[in-house]
Amino acid sequence: MSETEDEDLHRILREQGLEFAEQTYTSIFANEIDQVLDALGHREALVTDESRMYDFEEDDFEQLLVKVRNELDVEVAADDLIYEVARRIYNKRNK
């Protein structure tokens, strides 16, 4: 989406009383966010700076969190912001 299209979309949403949450951190950690989404099985999801792990809650969510912890080799809790998990991946990789 071009910058103009993005601005138009935001304007239209504001006119409807809606607004996107910020995506500052999700932009910074985009590659790591993709890894988190892959581990969650939701690569298609839109993630903002306000998205949390529990937004992807499923029937056996605790088992999914264990899978994500093992796959990504970082600590993960249900109430973690997605970008915080992504930052842990980034920091671990760049020690």
C-alpha positions in Angstrom: 0.0 0.0 0.0 1.4 3.4 -0.9 1.8 6.2 1.6 -1.2 8.0 0.0 -3.4 5.0 0.1 -2.4 4.4 3.8 -3.3 8.0 4.7 -6.6 7.7 2.8 -7.5 4.5 4.7 -6.6 6.1 8.0 -8.7 9.1 7.1 -11.7 7.0 6.2 -11.4 4.9 9.4 -11.2 8.1 11.5 -14.4 9.4 9.8 -16.0 6.1 10.9 -14.8 6.6 14.4 -12.1 3.9 14.1 -8.4 4.1 14.3 -5.5 1.7 13.8 -3.4 1.0 16.8 0.3 2.1 16.4 2.7 -0.2 14.6 6.0 1.4 15.7 7.5 -1.6 17.5 5.9 -4.1 15.1 7.7 -2.4 12.3 11.0 -2.4 14.1 10.8 -6.2 14.8 8.9 -7.2 11.7 11.1 -10.3 11.0 10.8 -11.5 14.6 7.0 -10.8 14.6 6.8 -13.1 11.5 8.6 -15.9 13.5 6.1 -15.4 16.4 3.1 -15.6 14.1 4.6 -18.7 12.4 5.0 -20.4 15.7 1.4 -19.4 16.6 0.1 -20.8 13.3 -1.3 -17.4 12.3 1.2 -15.9 9.7 -1.7 -14.0 8.1 -2.6 -12.0 11.2 -2.4 -8.2 11.5 -0.4 -7.3 14.6 -0.2 -3.9 16.2 1.8 -2.6 19.2 -1.2 -3.6 21.3 -1.5 -7.2 20.1 -0.9 -9.8 22.9 -0.3 -13.5 22.8 -3.7 -14.2 24.3 -5.3 -12.6 21.2 -4.5 -16.0 19.6 -6.0 -18.1 22.3 -7.2 -21.5 21.3 -8.7 -24.5 23.1 -5.4 -25.7 24.4 -3.6 -22.4 24.7 -1.2 -23.4 27.4 0.1 -26.2 25.1 0.4 -23.7 22.3 2.5 -21.4 24.5 4.8 -24.3 25.4 5.2 -25.0 21.7 6.0 -21.4 21.0 8.5 -21.2 23.9 10.3 -24.3 22.6 10.3 -23.3 19.0 11.5 -19.7 19.6 13.6 -20.5 22.6 12.4 -17.4 24.6 10.1 -16.9 27.5 6.4 -16.4 26.5 3.4 -15.6 28.7 -0.2 -15.3 27.7 -0.4 -11.6 28.5 2.9 -10.7 26.7 2.7 -8.1 23.9 3.7 -9.7 20.7 6.4 -7.2 20.0 7.9 -7.9 23.5 8.3 -11.6 22.5 9.8 -10.4 19.1 12.2 -8.2 21.0 13.4 -11.1 23.1 14.1 -13.1 19.9 16.0 -10.1 18.5 18.0 -9.6 21.7 18.9 -13.2 22.0 20.1 -13.3 18.4 22.1 -10.1 18.8 23.9 -10.8 22.1 
